[in-house]
Amino acid sequence: MSTPLIDLVNVSKAFDKNLVLDELNLSIKENEFMTLLGPSGCGKTTTLRIIGGFEKPDTGTVFFDGKDITEISPNKRSLNTVFQKYALFSHMNIEENIAFGLKIKGKSKAYIKDKVRYALKLVNLDGFEKRSVASLSGGQQQRIAIARAIVNEPKVLLLDEPLGALDLKLRQDMQYELIRLKNELGITFVYVTHDQEEALTMSDTVVVMNQGYIQQMGSPEDIYNEPENAFVADFIGDSNIIDSLMIEDKLVEILGTRFSCVDTGFGRNRPVDVVIRPEDIELWEPGKGTMEGTVSHLIFKGVHYEMEVMAGGYEWLVHSTNCYPVGTKVSIHVDPFNIQIMKKPESEDEEAVGVDE
Ligand SMILES: Nc1ncnc2c1ncn2[C@@H]1O[C@H](COP(=O)(O)OP(=O)(O)OP(=O)(O)O)[C@@H](O)[C@H]1O
C-alpha cells in the first residue's frame, strides 16, 4: 500500500478538559477529495486545524508524505486553507489580494502577474484583476479566496465550510466548480461541512464524525447505502429507524427467511435497529402489502411527495412520485433487500449486523 499523503495517528485534543478528539486515526490519500461531515461541535474544524497546523494535538502525530509535521508551523506546510468567511483584504483590489502570499515569498512581478491570471481563469473570473472586493458578490468573493489559496500551488487545499455563507443555488453551482477545480489541479482536498448532500455530491471519501469519533468512513455510495450504525443512517439522508421490538412480529413477516436472527430470537435477546430509507417503502393497495396503514401527512417536495403513514404502531416516512392524500388507506411493502439491520451500539466500536449476502 502506498504511503498516505496525510496521516493522523492517535490524535487527541481537549479544550478546557473537554475532550474534542479522542485518539483519532485518519489517512488521506494523494489526490483524494475527502470530506469531514458531522453535526456542529463534533470536531471537524479541530481536525482540519490540526492538519493545517493552526492547532496542536495534545497527543498523537501528524504525518505529511511520511514526515512528522506535528511541530511544523502552518506556513511551512504545503497546505492552504479556505475558510467560510472569505477574509479578503477590503483595501486591496482582487489582483493584490491574490498576489499577497506570493509577494511575501518574494516572487518576481512577471511571475505573480502570470499566476494571478491563471488562478482567476481557474475560478472563472478572468479579467477581474482591478476590481474592488466590495464590487463582488458573495460567490465571487469566495472564488477569489480559493484563487488566493491555489496560487501558492499547495499539495493540499483545506476547505472549512467554504460555501456555508452562500445561498442554495450558488452553493450547488460552486460544488460543481470545486469538483472541476480539483480535477484540473490534481491536488488533495480536505473539506469540512455539516451538509450531508454537499458531502455526498463532491467527495471521493466521506468521514462521518460524531463527538470526536469517526462513525464511518467510505465512498458516498457506501455511506448512504450501507450505513454502519443508526447515527450514520439518521445523519445521511432521511431514514425510518425502528426499534425491532416495536415491530417484532411484522419484522419476521417483512424479512421472511432473510434475517434468521429474528427467527432465532436475536431481536428479543438483543434489540436491533431496523433502518429503511423512505424511498424504499412502496405503498400498495390495502391488503396487498405487509402492513396496513393510513396516510397521516403529505408534503409536496418538488421531485417527490413526502408522506407519513401510520402503520403497525409506527409513523413511517415514505417518499413517492405518486400522491396519496391524507386519509388514504394503503398497505406498506418493503423489499427485504432494502432493509438494514443494525445492532444497537453498546460501545464506540459496534458494528452493523450484516444481512447482505
Ligand atoms: N479554541 C477553542 N477553545 C475552546 N473550545 C473550542 C475551541 N475550538 C473548538 N472548541 C470546542 O471544541 C468542540 C469541537 O469544535 P469544532 O469547531 O472542531 O467542531 P465542528 O464539528 O467543526 O463544529 P461546527 O460545524 O459548529 O464548526 C466544540 O465544542 C467547540 O466549542
The ligand as an SDF file (V2000), in Angstrom:
LIG
                    3D

 31 33  0  0  0  0  0  0  0  0999 V2000
  -10.2040   27.2690   20.6380 N   0  0  0  0  0  0  0  0  0  0  0  0
  -11.1520   26.6110   21.3090 C   0  0  0  0  0  0  0  0  0  0  0  0
  -11.3330   26.8210   22.6330 N   0  0  0  0  0  0  0  0  0  0  0  0
  -12.2860   26.1580   23.3320 C   0  0  0  0  0  0  0  0  0  0  0  0
  -13.1290   25.2690   22.7880 N   0  0  0  0  0  0  0  0  0  0  0  0
  -13.0170   25.0240   21.4720 C   0  0  0  0  0  0  0  0  0  0  0  0
  -12.0290   25.6880   20.6640 C   0  0  0  0  0  0  0  0  0  0  0  0
  -12.1510   25.2240   19.3950 N   0  0  0  0  0  0  0  0  0  0  0  0
  -13.1720   24.3310   19.4010 C   0  0  0  0  0  0  0  0  0  0  0  0
  -13.6730   24.2020   20.6480 N   0  0  0  0  0  0  0  0  0  0  0  0
  -14.7740   23.3020   21.0440 C   0  0  0  0  0  0  0  0  0  0  0  0
  -14.4850   22.0110   20.5180 O   0  0  0  0  0  0  0  0  0  0  0  0
  -15.6550   21.3850   20.0620 C   0  0  0  0  0  0  0  0  0  0  0  0
  -15.4610   20.9760   18.6100 C   0  0  0  0  0  0  0  0  0  0  0  0
  -15.3480   22.1450   17.8230 O   0  0  0  0  0  0  0  0  0  0  0  0
  -15.1300   22.0820   16.2500 P   0  0  0  0  0  0  0  0  0  0  0  0
  -15.0890   23.5000   15.7700 O   0  0  0  0  0  0  0  0  0  0  0  0
  -13.9920   21.2150   15.9110 O   0  0  0  0  0  0  0  0  0  0  0  0
  -16.4530   21.3850   15.7760 O   0  0  0  0  0  0  0  0  0  0  0  0
  -17.1240   21.3350   14.3500 P   0  0  0  0  0  0  0  0  0  0  0  0
  -17.5230   19.9260   14.1570 O   0  0  0  0  0  0  0  0  0  0  0  0
  -16.2430   21.9260   13.3190 O   0  0  0  0  0  0  0  0  0  0  0  0
  -18.4050   22.2280   14.5550 O   0  0  0  0  0  0  0  0  0  0  0  0
  -19.0210   23.4120   13.6550 P   0  0  0  0  0  0  0  0  0  0  0  0
  -19.6580   22.7470   12.4850 O   0  0  0  0  0  0  0  0  0  0  0  0
  -20.0160   24.0440   14.5680 O   0  0  0  0  0  0  0  0  0  0  0  0
  -17.8840   24.3080   13.2900 O   0  0  0  0  0  0  0  0  0  0  0  0
  -16.7840   22.3660   20.2770 C   0  0  0  0  0  0  0  0  0  0  0  0
  -17.4310   22.0110   21.4760 O   0  0  0  0  0  0  0  0  0  0  0  0
  -16.0870   23.6940   20.4190 C   0  0  0  0  0  0  0  0  0  0  0  0
  -16.8150   24.5680   21.2370 O   0  0  0  0  0  0  0  0  0  0  0  0
  1  2  1  0
  2  3  1  0
  2  7  2  0
  3  4  2  0
  4  5  1  0
  5  6  2  0
  6  7  1  0
  6 10  1  0
  7  8  1  0
  8  9  2  0
  9 10  1  0
 10 11  1  0
 11 12  1  0
 11 30  1  0
 12 13  1  0
 13 14  1  0
 13 28  1  0
 14 15  1  0
 15 16  1  0
 16 17  2  0
 16 18  1  0
 16 19  1  0
 19 20  1  0
 20 21  2  0
 20 22  1  0
 20 23  1  0
 23 24  1  0
 24 25  2  0
 24 26  1  0
 24 27  1  0
 28 29  1  0
 28 30  1  0
 30 31  1  0
M  END
$$$$
